[in-house]
């Protein structure tokens, strides 16, 4: 790909501006649902067949065909090119049917019954059925993922009916099947027959690079960190779909080069652009947009490692000092140009599950200094730590700003940018030395995310955090709540414990999802309803 605009000194300028500024729902379970046939949004021109849609994005996925390995939103998003989910969500967080047409539940009997769509085949020609879904869900849990840990067994009732038997009721399971990678279904036959694989580990590794699903496209090639190329699946179950001949994900890490490719129409859609790029696109007369809901959007947090025996952040007073030292509003204004909202808990201010009594530790430098002084630190004897961050401009700029703030609170923080692979090793293994700039997922109802990121079975961050019995009890009460009032009470309690009592980590801000598209790119629905939602089967080009 040839780009017409050279790279700029954007990151350096941003850092200088930052330092200048700093100096001055959970859905209800239902047994009935609307039709699960793909239905593209209407357009005056009508869908046209042919062409290849080019999508620009700043980071690649880690896996494309083994859902249990998907721990980044890029992987979750990109896998939907070839893999279908059991359910989908609308912009309000309501469950919609997809491969599962309905899901009768019985909280007393602790069962969820999945009624599956008939006549669907995987791209290798094998049947999608209850046995395939059972294999997928069991493989997901066997790989160490905790989202479905409460399902103790499965009963295949017939080819298109699967009953999930829970050890105790867990109201996050259906939401997980719609939003987590556990709801993405691959061909068990393709996995078992993986070429050259003699062990399950080798089969998993093969599947990560070779997705075989029921989705609208099949993978042609993957140049990691650069490009994914797909062609249409001629046997896709959606009548007349997909409309495109193919689709490409173009991975362009440098924000200015990404913008240049979009302006040159070398990419048709930009997914997740930075605020600075959004402002530049607006100045050029090109529209930017975001989803109806921030559901699934990313929020940033400063996460101290409190699990290591020698960590200074085992001391809750130092974790509180971190919170008081940080001015999230300045971060939002300086780096994100207002395209973000400061947070003090796992919810946006005023949201349904935002506990109004949670105050967190908002910016108060005097209190931060007092806590650090009481712990034996001072301007001449600062606490020396590091902040590990993913090596992208916005995160590095955020950490540079945090570095300046923390210095005033007697915390000398070295910024340590690393590549995505090493970052994920730290997030999964809990191995970061002291501080980490973490990325969390913000859902309308946060219970599933409590399980995935805070609990003692969390696959991300959990190994680097202290765990407390009352927090685990509150999360359990949220997952097993039988009424909306009980759920809200348990979520409120969890918010209060995590962010007030224990200050387990410091929420910073939720980033407003921003994307851009040329007007001829139609009906892919990227970032129009939810952050990670799109409809590749209905995408088409009006040109």
C-alpha positions as CSV (number, residue, x, y, z in Angstrom):
1,X,0.0,0.0,0.0
2,X,1.4,3.4,-1.0
3,X,0.5,6.3,1.2
4,X,0.6,9.9,0.1
5,X,1.2,11.6,3.3
6,X,4.4,11.1,5.3
7,X,4.5,10.5,9.0
8,X,4.5,13.5,11.2
9,X,5.8,14.6,14.6
10,X,2.3,14.3,16.0
11,X,3.3,12.3,19.1
12,X,6.0,14.8,20.1
13,X,3.7,17.8,19.7
14,X,1.0,16.1,21.7
15,X,3.4,15.4,24.6
16,X,4.5,19.0,24.7
17,X,0.9,20.2,24.7
18,X,0.0,17.8,27.4
19,X,2.8,18.9,29.7
20,X,1.8,22.5,29.1
21,X,-1.8,21.9,30.0
22,X,-0.9,19.9,33.1
23,X,1.4,22.6,34.4
24,X,-1.3,25.3,34.3
25,X,-27.2,-4.1,30.8
26,X,-27.3,-7.0,31.7
27,X,-30.2,-8.2,29.5
28,X,-33.1,-10.2,30.9
29,X,-33.2,-13.8,29.8
30,X,-36.1,-14.6,27.5
31,X,-37.4,-17.7,25.8
32,X,-38.7,-16.0,22.7
33,X,-37.0,-13.8,20.2
34,X,-37.4,-12.2,16.7
35,X,-36.2,-13.8,13.5
36,X,-32.5,-14.6,13.3
37,X,-32.2,-14.2,9.5
38,X,-29.6,-11.5,8.5
39,X,-31.5,-8.4,7.5
40,X,-29.3,-5.6,6.0
41,X,-30.3,-2.0,6.7
42,X,-32.4,-0.6,3.8
43,X,-30.8,1.9,1.4
44,X,-32.3,3.9,-1.4
45,X,-29.8,2.5,-3.9
46,X,-30.3,-1.1,-2.7
47,X,-27.4,-3.5,-1.9
48,X,-25.0,-4.0,-4.8
49,X,-22.9,-7.1,-5.2
50,X,-19.1,-7.2,-5.8
51,X,-16.1,-5.3,-4.7
52,X,-13.8,-5.5,-1.7
53,X,-14.2,-3.5,1.5
54,X,-11.0,-2.2,3.0
55,X,-11.1,-1.5,6.8
56,X,-8.3,0.4,8.4
57,X,-7.4,-0.3,12.1
58,X,-4.4,0.5,14.2
59,X,-3.7,-2.9,15.8
60,X,-4.0,-6.5,14.6
61,X,-5.8,-9.4,16.3
62,X,-3.9,-12.1,18.2
63,X,-6.1,-15.0,17.1
64,X,-8.6,-15.4,14.3
65,X,-9.9,-18.9,14.8
66,X,-9.6,-20.2,18.4
67,X,-11.9,-18.1,20.6
68,X,-10.4,-19.1,23.9
69,X,-7.2,-17.2,22.9
70,X,-9.1,-14.0,22.2
71,X,-8.3,-11.6,25.0
72,X,-8.2,-8.4,22.9
73,X,-11.2,-6.5,21.4
74,X,-9.4,-6.6,18.0
75,X,-9.4,-10.4,18.0
76,X,-13.1,-10.5,19.1
77,X,-14.0,-8.0,16.4
78,X,-12.0,-9.5,13.5
79,X,-13.1,-13.1,14.2
80,X,-16.6,-12.1,13.4
81,X,-15.5,-11.9,9.8
82,X,-15.5,-15.7,9.6
83,X,-17.2,-16.8,12.8
84,X,-20.8,-16.3,13.8
85,X,-21.9,-15.8,17.4
86,X,-24.8,-17.6,19.1
87,X,-26.5,-14.3,19.9
88,X,-26.0,-10.7,19.2
89,X,-26.9,-7.5,21.1
90,X,-28.7,-4.4,19.9
91,X,-27.7,-0.9,20.8
92,X,-29.6,-1.0,24.1
93,X,-27.9,-4.2,25.2
94,X,-30.9,-6.5,24.4
95,X,-30.2,-10.1,23.3
96,X,-30.9,-10.8,19.6
97,X,-31.0,-14.3,18.0
98,X,-28.3,-15.4,15.6
99,X,-27.1,-19.0,15.5
100,X,-29.2,-19.6,18.6
101,X,-32.9,-18.8,17.8
102,X,-34.1,-18.8,21.4
103,X,-32.8,-19.6,24.9
104,X,-35.4,-20.7,27.4
105,X,-34.1,-20.3,31.0
106,X,-35.0,-21.8,34.3
107,X,-33.2,-20.1,37.2
108,X,-34.7,-22.6,39.7
109,X,-33.6,-25.6,37.8
110,X,-30.4,-23.8,36.9
111,X,-30.7,-24.5,33.1
112,X,-30.3,-22.6,29.9
113,X,-31.6,-24.4,26.7
114,X,-30.2,-23.2,23.4
115,X,-32.5,-23.7,20.4
116,X,-30.2,-23.6,17.4
117,X,-30.7,-22.5,13.8
118,X,-31.2,-25.4,11.3
119,X,-29.6,-25.8,7.9
120,X,-26.3,-24.0,8.7
121,X,-22.9,-25.4,7.7
122,X,-19.4,-24.6,8.6
123,X,-17.2,-23.4,5.7
124,X,-15.5,-26.8,5.6
125,X,-18.9,-28.3,4.7
126,X,-19.6,-29.9,8.1
127,X,-22.9,-29.4,10.0
128,X,-23.5,-26.8,12.6
129,X,-25.5,-28.5,15.3
130,X,-25.8,-29.0,19.1
131,X,-22.8,-31.4,19.3
132,X,-20.6,-28.7,17.6
133,X,-21.8,-26.0,20.1
134,X,-21.2,-28.4,23.0
135,X,-17.7,-29.1,21.8
136,X,-17.0,-25.3,21.5
137,X,-18.3,-24.4,24.9
138,X,-16.4,-27.2,26.6
139,X,-13.2,-26.4,24.7
140,X,-13.5,-22.7,25.8
141,X,-13.7,-23.7,29.5
142,X,-11.0,-26.4,29.1
143,X,-8.6,-23.7,27.9
144,X,-8.8,-21.9,31.2
145,X,-11.4,-19.2,30.5
146,X,-13.8,-18.5,33.3
147,X,-16.9,-17.0,31.6
148,X,-18.7,-20.4,31.5
149,X,-17.2,-21.9,34.7
150,X,-20.7,-22.2,36.3
151,X,-21.8,-24.6,33.5
152,X,-21.1,-28.1,35.0
153,X,-22.5,-30.2,32.1
154,X,-24.3,-30.2,28.7
155,X,-27.1,-32.4,27.4
156,X,-27.6,-32.7,23.6
157,X,-31.4,-33.1,23.4
158,X,-31.5,-33.4,19.7
159,X,-29.4,-32.1,16.7
160,X,-30.6,-28.5,17.4
161,X,-31.3,-28.4,21.1
162,X,-28.6,-28.1,23.8
163,X,-29.2,-27.8,27.5
164,X,-26.6,-26.1,29.7
165,X,-26.7,-27.3,33.4
166,X,-25.3,-24.8,35.9
167,X,-23.8,-25.5,39.3
168,X,-25.6,-22.4,40.5
169,X,-27.5,-19.7,38.6
170,X,-25.3,-17.3,36.7
171,X,-27.0,-14.4,34.9
172,X,-23.9,-13.5,33.0
173,X,-23.8,-16.6,30.8
174,X,-26.2,-15.3,28.1
175,X,-24.5,-11.9,28.0
176,X,-21.2,-13.7,27.6
177,X,-22.5,-15.8,24.7
178,X,-23.4,-12.6,22.9
179,X,-20.4,-10.5,23.7
180,X,-17.5,-12.7,24.8
181,X,-15.4,-14.9,22.5
182,X,-17.1,-17.9,24.1
183,X,-20.1,-17.3,21.8
184,X,-18.1,-17.6,18.6
185,X,-18.4,-21.0,17.1
186,X,-15.7,-22.9,15.1
187,X,-15.8,-26.2,13.3
188,X,-14.8,-29.1,15.6
189,X,-13.9,-31.2,12.6
190,X,-11.5,-28.7,11.3
191,X,-9.8,-28.4,14.7
192,X,-9.5,-32.2,15.1
193,X,-8.1,-32.6,11.5
194,X,-5.6,-29.7,11.8
195,X,-2.8,-30.5,9.4
196,X,0.4,-31.6,11.0
197,X,-1.0,-31.3,14.5
198,X,-0.3,-34.2,16.9
199,X,-1.4,-32.6,20.2
200,X,-4.3,-30.4,21.3
201,X,-1.9,-27.5,21.9
202,X,-0.8,-27.8,18.3
203,X,-4.4,-28.0,17.1
204,X,-5.2,-24.8,19.1
205,X,-2.2,-23.1,17.5
206,X,-3.3,-24.1,14.0
207,X,-6.9,-22.9,14.7
208,X,-5.7,-19.5,15.9
209,X,-4.4,-18.9,12.4
210,X,-7.0,-20.8,10.4
211,X,-10.6,-19.8,11.2
212,X,-13.3,-22.2,10.0
213,X,-16.7,-21.0,11.0
214,X,-20.2,-20.4,9.7
215,X,-19.6,-16.7,8.9
216,X,-19.9,-14.8,5.6
217,X,-16.2,-14.9,4.7
218,X,-13.2,-17.2,4.7
219,X,-9.6,-16.3,5.3
220,X,-7.3,-16.2,2.3
221,X,-4.1,-14.8,3.9
222,X,-2.9,-13.2,7.1
223,X,0.3,-11.1,7.1
224,X,0.4,-10.5,10.8
225,X,0.6,-6.9,11.8
226,X,-0.1,-5.8,8.3
227,X,-3.1,-7.2,6.5
228,X,-5.9,-9.9,6.6
229,X,-7.5,-10.9,3.3
230,X,-10.9,-12.6,3.0
231,X,-13.1,-13.9,0.2
232,X,-16.8,-14.5,0.3
233,X,-18.2,-17.8,1.7
234,X,-20.3,-19.0,-1.2
235,X,-22.2,-21.4,1.1
236,X,-23.1,-18.7,3.7
237,X,-26.5,-19.4,5.3
238,X,-27.8,-15.8,4.9
239,X,-29.8,-15.8,1.7
240,X,-28.1,-13.7,-1.0
241,X,-25.3,-12.7,1.3
242,X,-22.6,-11.6,1.6
243,X,-22.7,-8.9,-1.0
244,X,-19.0,-8.3,-1.2
245,X,-16.5,-10.4,-3.2
246,X,-14.1,-9.9,-0.3
247,X,-12.9,-7.9,2.7
248,X,-9.6,-6.7,4.0
249,X,-8.4,-5.6,7.4
250,X,-5.5,-3.2,6.9
251,X,-3.4,-2.8,10.0
252,X,-1.7,0.6,10.2
253,X,-0.2,1.5,13.5
254,X,0.9,5.1,12.7
255,X,-2.1,7.4,13.1
256,X,-1.0,9.9,10.4
257,X,-0.4,7.1,7.9
258,X,-3.8,5.6,8.7
259,X,-5.4,9.0,8.1
260,X,-3.5,9.4,4.8
261,X,-4.7,6.0,3.6
262,X,-8.3,6.9,4.4
263,X,-8.0,10.3,2.6
264,X,-6.5,8.6,-0.4
265,X,-9.4,6.1,-0.4
266,X,-7.0,3.2,0.1
267,X,-9.1,2.2,3.0
268,X,-12.9,2.7,3.0
269,X,-13.6,2.6,6.7
270,X,-11.5,3.6,9.7
271,X,-12.2,1.7,13.0
272,X,-11.3,3.4,16.2
273,X,-9.4,6.5,15.3
274,X,-7.7,8.8,17.8
275,X,-9.2,12.1,18.8
276,X,-6.5,14.0,17.0
277,X,-7.2,12.2,13.8
278,X,-10.9,12.7,14.3
279,X,-10.3,16.4,14.5
280,X,-8.1,16.4,11.4
281,X,-10.8,14.5,9.5
282,X,-13.5,16.9,10.5
283,X,-11.3,19.8,9.3
284,X,-11.0,18.0,6.0
285,X,-14.8,17.9,5.7
286,X,-15.0,14.1,6.4
287,X,-17.6,12.8,8.9
288,X,-16.7,10.9,12.0
289,X,-19.1,8.9,14.0
290,X,-19.6,6.6,17.0
291,X,-22.0,4.0,18.3
292,X,-25.4,4.6,19.9
293,X,-24.1,3.1,23.1
294,X,-20.7,3.1,24.8
295,X,-21.4,-0.6,25.6
296,X,-18.3,-2.6,24.9
297,X,-16.2,0.6,24.7
298,X,-12.7,0.7,26.2
299,X,-11.9,2.5,29.4
300,X,-8.4,3.2,30.7
301,X,-7.2,2.6,34.3
302,X,-3.9,2.7,36.1
303,X,-3.5,-0.7,37.7
304,X,-1.0,-1.3,40.6
305,X,0.3,-4.8,41.0
306,X,-0.8,-5.6,44.5
307,X,-0.3,-9.3,44.3
308,X,3.5,-9.4,44.5
309,X,4.9,-10.0,47.9
310,X,7.3,-7.1,47.7
311,X,4.9,-4.6,46.0
312,X,4.6,-1.2,47.7
313,X,1.0,-1.2,46.4
314,X,0.0,-4.0,48.8
315,X,-0.5,-0.9,51.0
316,X,-4.0,0.4,50.3
317,X,-2.9,3.9,51.4
318,X,-0.5,4.0,48.5
319,X,-3.2,2.9,46.1
320,X,-5.4,5.7,47.4
321,X,-2.5,8.1,46.9
322,X,-2.4,7.1,43.2
323,X,-6.0,8.1,42.8
324,X,-5.6,11.5,44.5
325,X,-2.5,12.3,42.4
326,X,-4.3,11.9,39.1
327,X,-6.3,14.6,37.4
328,X,-8.4,12.6,34.9
329,X,-10.2,15.7,33.6
330,X,-6.8,17.2,32.5
331,X,-6.0,13.9,30.8
332,X,-9.2,14.0,28.9
333,X,-8.8,17.6,27.8
334,X,-5.2,17.4,26.9
335,X,-5.0,14.0,25.1
336,X,-8.5,13.1,24.0
337,X,-9.8,16.6,23.1
338,X,-13.0,15.9,25.0
339,X,-13.6,12.5,23.3
340,X,-13.6,10.8,26.7
341,X,-15.4,10.9,30.1
342,X,-13.6,10.7,33.5
343,X,-14.5,7.7,35.7
344,X,-14.3,6.8,39.3
345,X,-15.9,3.3,39.0
346,X,-16.9,0.6,36.5
347,X,-19.7,2.8,35.0
348,X,-20.2,6.2,33.5
349,X,-21.6,8.9,35.8
350,X,-25.3,8.6,36.1
351,X,-25.5,5.2,34.4
352,X,-27.9,2.6,35.8
353,X,-25.2,0.6,37.6
354,X,-23.1,3.6,38.8
355,X,-23.3,3.7,42.6
356,X,-24.0,7.3,43.5
357,X,-22.3,6.8,46.8
358,X,-19.0,5.8,45.3
359,X,-16.6,8.7,45.4
360,X,-13.3,7.0,44.6
361,X,-10.2,9.1,45.0
362,X,-10.6,12.2,42.8
363,X,-7.7,14.5,42.2
364,X,-6.5,16.1,45.5
365,X,-2.7,16.6,45.4
366,X,-2.5,17.6,49.1
367,X,-4.1,14.3,50.2
368,X,-1.9,12.3,47.8
369,X,1.2,14.0,49.3
370,X,0.0,13.4,52.9
371,X,-0.5,9.7,52.3
372,X,2.9,9.4,50.6
373,X,4.6,11.3,53.5
374,X,3.0,9.1,56.0
375,X,4.4,6.1,54.1
376,X,7.9,7.6,54.4
377,X,8.2,9.2,50.9
378,X,9.0,12.8,50.0
379,X,10.3,15.0,47.2
380,X,13.8,14.0,48.1
381,X,13.0,10.4,48.6
382,X,10.3,9.5,46.1
383,X,8.8,6.0,45.5
384,X,10.4,4.7,42.3
385,X,8.2,2.7,40.1
386,X,7.5,2.0,36.4
387,X,4.4,2.2,34.2
388,X,4.2,-0.4,31.6
389,X,2.0,0.6,28.6
390,X,1.3,-0.6,25.1
391,X,3.5,1.2,22.6
392,X,0.9,3.3,20.8
393,X,0.8,7.2,20.7
394,X,-2.3,7.8,22.8
395,X,-1.2,5.4,25.6
396,X,2.3,6.6,25.7
397,X,1.1,10.2,25.8
398,X,-1.3,9.3,28.6
399,X,1.6,7.7,30.6
400,X,3.8,10.7,30.0
401,X,1.1,12.9,31.5
402,X,0.6,10.5,34.4
403,X,4.4,10.6,35.0
404,X,4.2,14.4,35.5
405,X,1.3,14.1,37.8
406,X,2.7,11.4,39.9
407,X,6.0,13.2,40.3
408,X,4.2,15.9,42.3
409,X,3.0,13.2,44.7
410,X,6.5,11.9,45.3
411,X,6.2,9.0,42.9
412,X,9.0,8.8,40.3
413,X,7.4,6.7,37.5
414,X,9.5,5.5,34.5
415,X,7.4,5.0,31.4
416,X,8.0,1.6,29.8
417,X,6.3,1.2,26.3
418,X,6.1,-2.4,25.1
419,X,4.7,-4.2,22.1
420,X,1.2,-5.7,22.3
421,X,2.4,-9.3,22.7
422,X,4.5,-8.5,25.8
423,X,1.7,-6.3,27.1
424,X,-0.8,-9.2,27.0
425,X,1.7,-11.5,28.7
426,X,1.8,-9.1,31.6
427,X,-2.0,-8.6,31.7
428,X,-2.6,-12.4,31.6
429,X,0.2,-13.5,33.8
430,X,0.0,-10.6,36.3
431,X,3.7,-10.1,35.9
432,X,4.0,-6.3,35.6
433,X,6.4,-4.8,38.1
434,X,4.5,-2.0,39.7
435,X,2.0,0.0,37.5
436,X,0.3,-0.8,34.2
437,X,-2.0,1.3,32.0
438,X,-4.8,-1.2,31.5
439,X,-7.6,-1.3,29.0
440,X,-11.0,-2.6,30.3
441,X,-14.3,-3.2,28.7
442,X,-17.3,-1.0,29.8
443,X,-20.6,-2.7,29.5
444,X,-24.0,-1.3,30.6
445,X,-24.1,-3.9,33.3
446,X,-20.6,-4.7,34.6
447,X,-21.0,-8.1,36.3
448,X,-19.4,-10.1,33.5
449,X,-16.5,-7.7,33.5
450,X,-16.0,-8.0,37.2
451,X,-15.6,-11.7,36.7
452,X,-13.3,-11.3,33.7
453,X,-11.0,-8.6,35.2
454,X,-11.3,-8.4,39.0
455,X,-12.4,-11.8,40.4
456,X,-10.0,-14.5,41.6
457,X,-10.8,-16.4,38.3
458,X,-10.2,-13.4,36.1
459,X,-8.3,-14.4,32.9
460,X,-7.0,-10.8,32.6
461,X,-5.4,-8.7,35.3
462,X,-6.6,-11.0,38.1
463,X,-3.2,-12.6,38.8
464,X,-1.7,-9.2,39.5
465,X,-4.4,-8.1,42.0
466,X,-5.1,-8.8,45.7
467,X,-8.3,-10.6,46.2
468,X,-10.7,-10.0,49.1
469,X,-13.4,-12.3,50.4
470,X,-16.0,-9.5,50.6
471,X,-15.3,-8.6,47.0
472,X,-15.6,-12.2,45.8
473,X,-18.9,-12.5,47.8
474,X,-20.3,-9.4,46.2
475,X,-19.4,-10.5,42.7
476,X,-21.0,-13.9,43.4
477,X,-24.2,-12.2,44.6
478,X,-24.3,-10.2,41.3
479,X,-23.8,-13.3,39.1
480,X,-26.5,-15.3,41.0
481,X,-29.0,-12.5,41.5
482,X,-32.6,-13.6,40.7
483,X,-34.1,-10.1,40.5
484,X,-33.1,-6.8,39.0
485,X,-33.2,-5.2,42.4
486,X,-30.9,-7.9,43.9
487,X,-28.5,-7.5,40.9
488,X,-28.3,-3.7,41.3
489,X,-27.7,-4.0,45.0
490,X,-24.9,-6.5,44.4
491,X,-23.3,-4.4,41.7
492,X,-23.5,-1.3,43.9
493,X,-21.8,-3.2,46.7
494,X,-19.0,-4.5,44.3
495,X,-18.4,-0.9,43.1
496,X,-18.1,0.4,46.6
497,X,-15.7,-2.3,47.7
498,X,-13.4,-2.3,44.7
499,X,-13.1,1.5,44.2
500,X,-13.7,3.0,47.7
501,X,-12.7,0.4,50.3
502,X,-9.8,-1.2,48.6
503,X,-8.9,1.1,45.7
504,X,-7.9,-2.0,43.7
505,X,-7.2,0.2,40.6
506,X,-7.7,3.7,39.5
507,X,-10.3,4.2,36.7
508,X,-9.2,7.1,34.5
509,X,-11.7,7.6,31.6
510,X,-13.9,5.9,29.0
511,X,-12.9,6.7,25.5
512,X,-15.7,7.7,23.1
513,X,-15.5,5.3,20.2
514,X,-14.7,7.2,17.0
515,X,-14.7,5.9,13.4
516,X,-14.9,7.3,9.9
517,X,-16.2,6.1,6.6
518,X,-16.5,7.2,3.0
519,X,-20.1,7.6,2.0
520,X,-20.0,4.7,-0.5
521,X,-19.2,2.1,2.3
522,X,-22.6,0.8,3.3
523,X,-24.3,-1.3,5.9
524,X,-21.4,-2.9,7.7
525,X,-22.6,-1.3,10.9
526,X,-19.1,-1.0,12.3
527,X,-19.4,1.1,15.5
528,X,-23.0,2.2,14.8
529,X,-24.7,0.3,17.7
530,X,-22.0,-1.1,20.0
531,X,-18.2,-0.8,20.0
532,X,-17.5,-4.5,19.0
533,X,-20.6,-5.0,16.9
534,X,-20.8,-5.1,13.1
535,X,-22.6,-7.0,10.3
536,X,-20.0,-8.1,7.7
537,X,-22.7,-10.2,5.9
538,X,-24.7,-7.0,4.9
539,X,-21.8,-4.8,3.9
540,X,-21.7,-3.5,0.4
541,X,-20.1,-0.7,-1.7
542,X,-22.2,1.9,-3.5
543,X,-19.8,2.7,-6.3
